[in-house]
Amino acid sequence: MSTPCAGSLLAPRTTLRSPLMRAAASAPMRVSFAGGGSDLPGVARQGGGRVVGAALDMRVRVVVEPFERGWVRMEVASRGQGQPDGGAEAGAGAACVLTRRRTDPPREDLAFRLIEATLAATGVGDGVALRVETETSPGAGLGGSASAAVAALFALRASVGEVASPEELSREAVAIERERLGNACGAQDQVFAAFGGLLDLAFDARGCSGVRPLAVGCPALVPALSAGLLLVDTAVRRVSGEVLDRVDAGAACEAKAELVAAAGDVARGFEAGSLALVLSGMRRGAAAKVRLSEAASAIALSMKQRLDGLGVEVLRVCGAGGGGHILIWAPAERHARIVEALGPCLVRRPALGAAGVRLDPELTA
């Protein structure tokens, strides 16, 4: 068991560097089956947290290239639908582009704050162009901002000939969001983005204190679980930190034990090779998420009523809730009726257990 996320940022760079070559990296988004919310610092401090989940084959790609010295160019392009609050995302298929002088102060626009923070953390901030390409717009509840941070850190370091381990990338990405950006976030997203696969994660107040690949007792279990999975895009985008800020601290601590217990149930189901036990743990976790915050689960509760009688076995919010995606599990033969009842909602069927952050050799010089 490794310990990737305990600690803070490395010492900041005192001089700016320029890319030596083009480098492209991609990192997966994630879905947690149970335990999400117990990774928050204030919650994990009370006896530790646990999250069981998987990296998805939905990826964020970051391309870093040399640019004209004295200048920094940033671009965020999304193929997803929906906009975060405040209209910072240009919309589906559009791109936000900004070119500034190296000596200009970092931009505070929501679309560029994360990029600016990764540039500052790596010191690659002169004569650099960085493009972020996402499959769904920010605020989708699938850990996309953490995936972007991990991919950006990996690509920026590769562009100057440096190599970073998954442990280093996840630790630094957590510190960027918590310390540089001041986001009230957990630490699971960054670990899934860096390591990939199916993971059983432990947390304490500082972050992720242990990473263990899930033991899978039956080879057929993961394909069966993946075949029944639907991710429903509510088209509502939100900032997860703002949603979490509205969660009552006492309620979060009260729900923590149930969230952790649900994660344990799911892990035991994987180890036993039992889909029924995995789904039972997921339902237990979904109920705990509702108790954590009915307001954040309101869209999921409304959707559950709409789909009543169609054979949905699991339905829960992804991430902090309040919008983003809803996770549904039902046998594949029931999907057609469920999708029809969802109307215009975009429904994705991603595969589970995607690889962690990696370089794209075709785009890396």
JOFENWO-V44912 format. One record per helix or strand of 2 or more residues. SS is the DSSP state (alpha for helix, beta for strand). FROM is the first residue (numbers start at 1). TO is the last residue. Records with the same first field share a line. If there is no record, write none. Layout:
BEGIN
SS=FROM-TO + FROM-TO
END
This chain:
BEGIN
beta=23-34 + 49-66 + 71-78 + 95-101 + 128-134 + 198-204 + 207-213 + 229-233 + 314-317 + 325-329 + 346-348 + 358-359
alpha=41-44 + 113-122 + 144-159 + 166-180 + 188-195 + 220-227 + 240-245 + 249-272 + 275-292 + 298-306 + 332-342
END
